[in-house]
Amino acid sequence: ETSSTSSTPLLFPSSTQLSELDVRALRKEHGILPTYHQVDTCAAEFEAYTPYLYSSYEMESEAAPTDRPKVIILGGGPNRIGQGIEFDYCCCHASFALQEMGYETIMVNCNPETVSTDYDTSDRLYFEPLTFEDVLNIVEREVGSRGVGSGGVEETSSTSSPPPLLHSSTPLLGVIVQYGGQTPLNLADSLQKAGVPILGTLPDAIEMAEDRDRFEELLIRLDIPAPAHGTARTADQAVAVAQEVGYPVVVRPSYVLGGRAMAIVDDEVALRRYMAEAVNVAASTDGQTNRPILIDQFLEDAFEVDVDAICDKEKLIIGGIMQHIEEAGIHSGDSACVLPPYKISYYHLNIMREYTEKLGLALGVRGLMNVQYAIKDDVVYVLEVNPRASRTVPFVSKATGVPLAKLAARVMAGSSLAEVGLTEAPKLDGFFVKEAVLPWKKFTGIDTILGPEMRSTGEVMGHASTFGHAFVKSQMGAGSPLPDPTKTEAGVLITVNDYDKGSALKIARDLHRMGMTIYATSGTGAFIEGGGIPVQLLEKATAGASGYTTLDAMRDGKIHLIINTPLGPDSREDGAKIRRLATRMEIPLITTLSAAQAAANGIRAVQQKGLKVRSLQEHYQHNGGNG
């Protein structure tokens, strides 16, 4: 096989109206085709047979496609904030599940740091960029001369083993795009239009979940409330939407993951500044973005909830309902969350179950889906629906012992939920807390305030019979162990904004009763003293401070926990200095009152009853499951 049969160079004018597919067709017409070569995993010491392939434009190809029924899985590409190893976990489990069913699995990914790019995770690995052209090249290589797209996937009555031919013209069952995060998901529509069968939820349903107008129509039809919202492509349009919705608003580009460029905006000046910057993220042209900016009413003081579920288009089973510990406005990837929820009524839980089932069936979801809710003033609002794997799937799977990604892969391959053995929601024993691991130690100059744009680079899980103990374990795992007043003379620095002082008083009272010394700046300290709690007053670490400051107390080893919620320019200056020094000195730092209350609950729980180690294996033996 040759990579080129023409010696005439292909010349294109500097300005051409040819589409990507047109250029591709010309390239193929001239015989310019990629070849695939094996990575020599044995360093030439002896002959290697590793099916680990990369593309080139040479004369011969070492790829050896088979006629076995096969599935192509698209990975997540490079790890980055917002798209990391959680999605790689899903890709690996999909490969294992499909191999157990008898399918040949083909992984496409370009990140050597992932498990999915290990040579033994799949039957064949293509180490290639996750672009439309590269993926289509691989599909065409795997199906050979028979081509793609001649009729779609045939439904089968039995899925215990694949039939000899599942696609009407090729052994390719389809491509899985919903396990690698946003990168492969963005390829779904183009691949389908090129004739490539997409396994699981169809691209039209994926598009509907992102298209604000179509999704709003769906919510109205299903009678499901959502925050007031709108879309805009220009700054003037954004201002008009925000005035109608009411400030503050949450703004973000569409079709992004990890809350990239998401912000909470309080006024028109900030909104116009945001729109000027957001066009870069959304690939702007001529002052307008190709994809709209999404604008939503910000629900202050709301509880946020994540729901993961599996659907086979006819029945939906909820895998887990997770309550965020941080309040609304903190990205779900950065917020600690607890499974099962500990502050949400059965009434609201049942509403979320009902809404999730309605949405899954209406969208025709086949595989995994994630729904984000907010509860405010006894109303459950839908914030977002993602008909794909979410970053919480590994956490839920480990907590429940139910391998959601594996089961969903079997569902995408044609099995029903009953056939994979999932007929009811998994049971739980105790509490599981997921805590984000934040990279502040690597980026010491960055302010550590959390917001709607994701910053975490990992996560840990704490498990115990009570929420307090589970939260303490999660903080230990994340590298920020909470102080134990019974073992040391612990001090807590509390410096909060005016809006938070009422809630901070209760937390200060709880910590004082546990034996902790309360330190505070003048404003917060006066409020706490007014509640009858003794306080050691400190000066703010602003320019010109002459007395004993917050930073002095930290350097002298008097502070073992910091609760800091700044508001205003002076507070931000002081708070930023506190947070930077806390990072350098590895002092646990909490920037939301909801997390501070959880910390107080945890410290109290450990005082009353010490921590006990319980392995996941013991949990599964007691509760069933295998993670």
C-alpha positions in Angstrom: 0.0 0.0 0.0 1.4 3.4 -0.9 0.6 6.7 0.7 0.7 8.6 -2.5 0.1 7.8 -6.2 0.5 11.3 -7.6 3.7 13.3 -8.1 1.7 16.5 -8.8 1.6 18.7 -5.7 -1.8 19.8 -4.5 -2.0 23.6 -4.6 -4.8 25.6 -2.9 -5.4 29.4 -3.2 -4.8 31.4 -0.1 -8.6 32.0 0.1 -10.7 29.0 -0.7 -14.3 28.1 -0.1 -13.5 24.4 0.1 -14.8 22.6 3.2 -12.8 20.2 5.3 -14.5 17.3 3.7 -13.8 18.7 0.2 -10.1 19.0 1.0 -10.2 15.5 2.4 -11.8 14.1 -0.7 -9.1 15.8 -2.9 -6.4 14.3 -0.7 -7.9 10.8 -1.1 -8.4 11.3 -4.8 -4.7 11.9 -5.2 -3.9 8.9 -3.1 -2.5 10.8 -0.1 -3.5 8.4 2.7 -2.1 7.9 6.2 -0.4 4.7 7.1 -0.1 3.3 10.7 3.0 2.0 12.4 3.5 0.1 15.6 5.4 1.6 18.6 8.3 -0.7 19.4 7.7 -1.3 23.1 10.7 -3.7 23.2 13.3 -1.1 22.1 14.4 -3.4 19.3 15.7 -6.1 21.8 13.3 -8.6 20.3 10.3 -8.6 18.1 7.3 -6.7 19.4 3.7 -7.3 18.6 2.1 -4.5 20.5 -1.0 -3.1 18.8 0.1 0.5 19.7 -0.2 2.5 16.5 0.6 6.0 15.3 0.0 7.6 11.9 2.5 8.6 9.3 2.6 9.1 5.5 5.0 6.3 4.6 4.8 3.5 2.0 3.7 0.6 4.2 1.2 0.2 7.0 1.6 -2.1 10.0 -2.1 -1.8 11.1 -3.9 -5.1 10.7 -7.7 -4.6 11.1 -9.8 -7.7 11.6 -13.3 -8.7 10.7 -14.3 -9.1 14.3 -17.2 -6.9 15.5 -15.6 -3.9 17.0 -16.2 -0.6 18.9 -14.1 2.5 18.7 -13.8 4.5 22.0 -12.7 8.1 21.8 -10.6 9.2 24.9 -10.3 12.7 26.4 -7.0 13.8 25.0 -4.6 15.8 27.1 -5.4 16.1 30.8 -6.3 19.7 31.8 -8.3 21.4 34.5 -11.9 20.4 33.8 -11.1 17.3 31.9 -8.9 14.8 33.6 -8.5 11.2 34.7 -12.2 10.7 35.7 -13.1 10.5 32.0 -10.2 8.1 31.3 -11.6 5.8 34.0 -14.8 5.7 32.1 -13.0 4.9 28.8 -11.1 2.0 30.4 -14.2 0.5 31.9 -16.0 0.7 28.6 -13.2 -1.2 26.9 -13.2 -3.9 29.6 -17.0 -4.3 29.4 -17.1 -4.5 25.6 -14.2 -7.0 25.6 -16.2 -9.2 28.0 -19.1 -9.1 25.6 -16.8 -10.3 22.8 -16.2 -7.1 20.9 -12.8 -5.9 19.7 -12.1 -2.6 21.4 -10.2 0.2 19.7 -9.0 3.1 21.8 -8.2 6.5 20.2 -6.3 8.9 22.5 -3.2 11.0 22.5 -2.2 11.2 26.2 0.6 8.9 27.3 -0.1 9.7 31.0 -3.5 7.9 30.9 -4.4 4.3 31.6 -6.5 4.1 28.4 -3.2 4.4 26.4 -1.7 1.4 28.1 -1.2 -1.2 25.4 -3.2 -3.8 27.3 -6.3 -1.7 28.0 -7.8 -2.3 24.6 -7.3 -4.7 21.7 -5.8 -1.9 19.5 -4.7 1.6 20.4 -4.3 4.5 18.0 -2.2 7.2 19.5 -3.7 10.1 17.5 -5.1 13.6 18.0 -8.9 13.7 18.7 -9.8 15.7 15.5 -12.5 14.9 13.0 -10.0 14.1 10.2 -7.8 11.8 12.3 -10.7 9.9 13.8 -12.3 9.5 10.4 -9.0 8.2 9.0 -9.0 5.5 11.7 -12.6 4.5 11.1 -11.9 4.1 7.4 -8.8 2.1 8.1 -10.7 -0.2 10.4 -13.7 -0.8 8.1 -11.5 -1.1 5.0 -13.0 -0.8 1.5 -16.5 -1.5 2.7 -16.9 2.1 3.9 -19.1 3.5 6.6 -22.7 4.7 7.0 -24.8 2.3 5.0 -27.6 1.8 7.4 -26.8 2.2 11.1 -26.7 -0.3 13.9 -29.0 -3.2 13.8 -30.8 -4.0 17.1 -30.2 -7.5 18.4 -32.4 -9.7 20.6 -29.5 -11.2 22.5 -26.5 -9.2 23.7 -24.6 -11.8 25.6 -22.4 -12.2 22.6 -22.2 -10.1 19.4 -23.6 -11.4 16.2 -21.1 -11.9 13.3 -22.1 -8.6 11.7 -23.7 -5.8 13.7 -23.4 -3.0 11.1 -24.9 -3.7 7.7 -21.7 -3.1 5.8 -18.9 -3.3 8.3 -18.0 -5.1 11.5 -17.9 -1.6 13.2 -20.7 -1.5 15.8 -20.0 2.2 16.3 -18.0 4.9 18.0 -18.4 5.9 21.7 -18.1 9.7 22.2 -19.7 10.2 25.6 -16.9 8.9 27.8 -14.1 11.3 27.0 -15.5 14.6 28.1 -16.2 17.6 25.8 -13.5 16.9 23.2 -14.9 13.8 21.6 -18.5 15.0 22.2 -17.8 17.9 19.9 -17.0 15.4 17.1 -20.3 13.5 17.4 -22.3 15.5 14.9 -19.5 15.7 12.2 -18.8 12.0 12.5 -22.5 11.1 12.2 -22.8 13.3 9.1 -19.8 11.5 7.6 -21.7 8.2 8.0 -20.0 6.9 11.2 -22.5 5.2 13.6 -22.5 6.8 17.0 -23.1 4.5 19.9 -25.4 5.6 22.8 -27.2 9.0 22.9 -27.6 10.4 19.4 -25.8 13.7 18.5 -29.2 15.5 18.1 -30.0 14.9 21.8 -26.5 16.1 22.7 -27.1 19.2 20.7 -30.6 19.7 22.2 -29.1 19.7 25.7 -26.6 22.5 24.7 -29.0 24.5 22.5 -30.7 26.9 24.9 -33.8 27.5 22.8 -34.5 23.8 22.1 -33.7 22.9 25.7 -36.1 25.5 27.0 -38.8 24.1 24.8 -38.2 20.7 26.2 -38.3 21.9 29.8 -41.6 23.8 29.1 -43.1 20.6 27.6 -42.0 18.5 30.6 -43.1 21.2 33.1 -39.7 21.4 34.7 -38.5 24.8 36.1 -35.2 26.4 35.2 -33.6 29.7 36.3 -34.4 32.7 34.1 -31.9 32.7 31.3 -31.0 33.8 27.8 -28.2 33.7 25.2 -26.2 36.4 23.5 -23.6 36.8 20.8 -22.7 40.5 21.4 -22.2 42.7 24.4 -25.4 44.7 23.7 -27.4 41.5 23.5 -25.9 40.2 26.8 -26.8 43.5 28.6 -30.4 43.2 27.4 -30.7 39.6 28.6 -29.1 40.4 32.0 -31.5 43.4 32.5 -34.4 41.1 31.8 -33.0 38.2 34.0 -31.8 40.4 36.8 -28.3 40.7 38.3 -26.3 38.9 39.4 -26.0 36.5 36.5 -23.9 33.5 35.6 -22.3 33.7 32.2 -20.3 31.1 30.3 -19.6 30.1 26.7 -21.5 27.1 25.4 -19.9 23.8 24.5 -17.1 24.0 27.1 -16.2 21.8 30.0 -14.9 22.5 33.5 -16.6 25.9 33.7 -14.0 27.4 31.4 -14.4 31.2 31.3 -17.5 31.0 33.5 -18.1 33.9 35.8 -20.6 35.5 38.1 -21.3 39.1 37.0 -22.9 41.7 39.2 -23.3 44.7 36.9 -23.2 46.0 33.3 -19.6 47.2 33.4 -18.4 43.7 34.5 -20.6 42.1 31.9 -19.2 44.1 29.0 -15.7 43.4 30.2 -16.6 39.7 30.3 -18.1 39.7 26.8 -14.9 41.3 25.4 -12.8 38.4 26.9 -15.3 35.6 26.3 -15.2 35.9 22.5 -11.6 34.5 22.6 -12.9 31.3 24.3 -15.8 30.9 22.0 -13.8 31.5 18.8 -15.0 35.0 17.9 -15.4 36.3 14.4 -16.3 39.9 13.4 -17.2 40.9 17.0 -19.7 38.0 17.4 -19.1 34.5 18.8 -19.7 31.5 16.7 -21.4 29.9 19.6 -23.5 31.9 22.0 -22.7 33.0 25.5 -25.2 31.5 28.0 -26.6 33.8 30.6 -28.5 32.5 33.7 -30.0 34.0 36.8 -27.6 33.3 39.7 -29.5 31.5 42.5 -27.9 32.9 45.6 -27.8 30.7 48.8 -29.2 27.7 46.8 -28.2 24.1 47.4 -26.7 22.5 44.3 -27.1 18.8 43.5 -25.5 16.4 41.0 -27.4 13.4 39.7 -25.8 10.6 37.7 -28.0 8.1 35.9 -28.1 5.3 33.3 -30.8 5.1 30.7 -31.6 2.6 28.0 -34.2 4.8 26.2 -37.0 3.0 28.0 -36.0 2.9 31.6 -33.8 5.1 33.8 -31.9 4.1 37.0 -30.3 6.8 39.2 -26.8 5.8 40.2 -26.3 8.5 42.8 -27.5 11.9 44.1 -24.8 14.1 45.4 -25.3 17.3 47.4 -22.6 20.0 47.0 -21.2 21.2 50.3 -20.2 24.6 48.9 -23.0 26.9 48.1 -24.1 27.9 44.6 -21.5 29.7 42.6 -18.7 27.2 43.1 -18.0 24.9 40.2 -19.2 21.3 40.8 -15.6 20.0 40.1 -14.2 22.2 42.9 -17.0 21.8 45.4 -16.9 19.0 47.9 -20.0 16.8 47.7 -21.6 14.2 49.8 -23.4 11.0 48.8 -26.1 10.5 50.0 -27.3 14.1 50.6 -27.5 15.0 54.2 -29.5 18.3 54.1 -32.1 17.6 51.4 -35.7 16.4 52.1 -37.2 13.3 50.7 -39.7 15.6 49.0 -37.0 17.3 47.0 -35.1 14.1 46.3 -38.2 12.5 44.8 -38.8 15.6 42.6 -35.2 15.3 41.3 -35.7 11.6 40.6 -38.9 12.4 38.7 -37.3 15.2 36.7 -34.2 13.1 35.8 -36.4 10.3 34.5 -38.5 12.7 32.4 -35.4 14.3 30.9 -33.6 11.0 30.2 -36.5 9.4 28.4 -37.4 12.6 26.5 -33.8 13.0 25.2 -33.6 9.4 24.3 -30.5 8.9 26.4 -28.8 5.6 25.9 -25.9 5.3 28.4 -24.9 7.8 31.0 -26.3 11.2 31.8 -25.7 13.8 34.4 -28.2 16.5 35.7 -27.3 19.4 37.8 -30.0 20.9 40.0 -30.4 23.9 42.4 -32.9 24.0 45.3 -34.0 27.5 46.4 -37.1 28.5 48.3 -38.5 25.0 48.0 -38.2 25.0 44.2 -36.1 22.5 42.4 -34.5 24.1 39.3 -32.6 22.3 36.5 -29.3 24.0 35.8 -27.8 21.7 33.2 -28.2 18.4 31.5 -25.3 16.5 30.1 -26.1 13.3 28.1 -22.6 11.9 28.7 -20.3 10.6 31.4 -19.6 13.1 34.2 -16.5 13.5 36.3 -18.5 12.1 39.3 -19.0 8.7 37.7 -15.8 7.1 39.3 -16.8 8.5 42.7 -20.3 7.2 42.6 -19.1 3.8 41.3 -16.6 3.5 44.1 -19.1 4.5 46.7 -21.9 2.2 45.6 -19.9 -0.7 44.3 -21.8 -0.5 41.0 -19.6 0.0 37.9 -21.7 2.6 36.1 -19.3 3.1 33.2 -19.1 -0.7 32.5 -22.9 -1.1 32.7 -23.5 1.9 30.5 -21.1 0.6 27.9 -23.1 -2.6 27.7 -26.3 -0.6 27.4 -24.8 1.5 24.5 -23.9 -1.8 22.8 -27.6 -2.8 22.8 -28.3 -4.4 26.2 -31.2 -3.2 28.4 -30.8 -2.3 32.0 -32.6 -5.5 33.0 -30.1 -7.5 30.9 -27.1 -5.9 32.6 -28.7 -6.6 36.0 -29.4 -3.0 37.0 -33.1 -2.9 38.1 -33.0 -0.4 41.0 -30.9 2.4 42.4 -27.8 1.2 44.3 -28.0 1.0 48.1 -25.5 2.9 50.3 -24.1 2.3 53.7 -22.8 5.4 55.5 -21.6 8.6 53.9 -19.1 9.3 51.1 -17.5 12.7 50.7 -15.7 13.7 47.5 -13.2 16.5 48.0 -11.3 18.4 45.3 -7.5 18.5 45.3 -6.4 22.0 44.4 -3.0 22.9 42.9 -2.3 25.9 45.1 1.1 24.6 46.2 2.3 24.4 42.6 0.9 27.9 41.8 1.7 29.9 44.9 1.0 33.3 43.4 -2.6 32.5 42.5 -5.5 33.6 44.8 -7.2 30.6 46.3 -10.8 31.9 46.1 -13.1 29.4 44.5 -15.6 30.4 41.9 -17.6 29.1 38.8 -14.5 28.3 36.8 -13.0 24.9 37.7 -9.5 24.9 39.3 -9.0 21.4 40.8 -6.7 18.8 39.4 -7.9 15.8 41.3 -10.2 14.4 44.0 -10.2 12.1 47.0 -13.0 10.3 48.9 -13.7 10.0 52.6 -16.0 7.2 53.8 -17.5 6.8 57.3 -20.7 6.0 59.1 -21.4 9.7 59.8 -21.1 12.7 57.6 -18.7 14.5 60.0 -16.2 11.6 60.1 -16.4 11.2 56.3 -15.7 14.9 55.8 -12.7 14.8 58.1 -11.3 11.9 56.2 -11.7 13.7 52.9 -9.8 16.7 54.2 -7.0 14.4 55.3 -6.9 12.8 51.8 -6.8 16.2 50.1 -3.8 17.3 52.2 -5.6 19.8 54.5 -6.2 17.9 57.7 -8.4 19.7 60.2 -7.0 20.5 63.7 -7.8 18.3 66.7 -8.4 20.5 69.7 -7.9 17.6 72.1 -4.3 17.1 70.9 -3.1 20.7 70.5 -4.0 24.2 71.5 -5.7 25.0 68.2 -6.5 28.4 67.0 -8.9 29.4 64.2 -8.7 32.7 62.3 -12.2 34.0 61.2 -12.4 36.9 58.9 -15.6 37.1 56.9 -17.6 39.7 55.0 -20.6 41.5 56.5 -23.1 39.2 54.8 -21.6 36.1 56.4 -21.2 37.3 60.0 -24.5 35.9 61.2 -23.6 32.4 60.0 -19.9 32.8 61.2 -21.1 33.5 64.7 -22.7 30.1 65.0 -19.6 28.4 63.6 -17.4 30.4 66.0 -19.6 29.3 68.9 -19.3 25.7 67.9 -15.5 25.8 67.6 -15.1 27.7 70.9 -17.1 25.0 72.7 -14.7 22.5 71.3 -11.8 24.3 72.9 -10.4 26.3 69.9 -9.1 29.8 70.4 -11.0 32.3 68.1 -8.9 34.9 66.3 -10.5 37.5 64.2 -10.1 40.9 62.5 -11.8 44.0 64.0 -15.1 43.8 62.2 -15.7 40.1 62.4 -14.2 40.1 66.0 -16.6 42.7 67.3 -19.6 40.8 65.9 -18.5 37.5 67.4 -17.7 39.2 70.8 -21.2 40.6 70.7 -22.5 37.1 70.7 -20.7 36.4 74.0 -17.6 34.5 72.6 -14.1 35.6 73.6 -12.0 36.7 70.6 -8.3 37.5 70.2 -8.3 40.6 67.9 -5.8 40.9 65.1 -5.1 43.8 62.7 -5.7 43.3 58.9 -2.5 42.7 56.9 -3.0 45.9 54.9 -0.4 48.5 54.0 0.6 50.6 57.1 -0.6 48.1 59.7 1.4 48.7 62.9 0.0 46.2 65.4 -0.1 42.4 65.6 -1.6 41.3 62.3 -3.2 38.1 60.9 0.1 37.2 59.1 2.1 37.6 62.3 -0.2 35.2 64.1 0.1 32.7 61.3 3.9 32.9 61.3 4.0 32.4 65.0 2.1 29.1 64.8 -1.1 30.3 66.5 -3.4 29.6 63.6 -4.3 26.1 62.7 -7.5 26.7 60.6 -8.6 29.8 58.6 -12.1 30.7 57.6 -12.0 33.6 55.1 -14.8 35.0 52.9 -13.7 38.4 51.7 -15.8 41.1 50.0 -14.5 44.6 49.0 -11.1 45.9 47.8 -9.5 46.2 51.3 -10.7 42.8 52.4 -9.5 41.3 49.1 -6.0 42.7 49.7 -5.9 41.4 53.3 -7.6 38.1 52.3 -5.2 37.4 49.4 -2.2 37.8 51.7 -3.8 35.5 54.2 -4.6 32.9 51.6 -1.1 33.0 50.0 0.6 32.6 53.3 -1.8 29.8 54.3 -0.8 27.9 51.2 2.9 28.3 51.9 2.5 27.3 55.5 0.0 24.5 54.7 -2.6 25.8 57.1 -6.1 24.5 56.2 -8.0 27.3 54.5 -11.8 27.4 54.0 -13.4 30.1 51.8 -17.1 29.3 52.1 -19.3 29.1 55.2 -21.0 25.9 54.1 -17.6 24.2 54.1 -16.7 25.8 57.4 -19.9 24.4 59.0 -19.0 21.0 57.6 -15.5 21.3 59.1 -17.0 22.2 62.5 -19.3 19.2 62.3 -16.3 17.0 61.4 -14.1 18.3 64.3 -17.0 17.7 66.7 -17.6 14.2 65.4 -13.9 13.3 65.9 -13.9 14.7 69.4 -16.9 12.6 70.3 -15.6 9.4 68.6 -12.3 8.9 67.0 -11.7 7.9 63.3 -12.0 4.3 62.3 -10.5 2.9 59.1 -12.9 1.0 56.9 -11.8 -0.4 53.5 -14.0 -0.3 50.4 -13.7 -4.1 50.3 -15.4 -4.3 53.7 -18.0 -1.9 52.6 -18.8 -4.0 49.5 -18.9 -7.2 51.5 -21.5 -5.6 53.8 -23.4 -3.8 51.1 -22.7 -5.8 47.9 -21.0 -4.4 44.8 -17.5 -4.4 43.3 -16.9 -0.8 42.1 
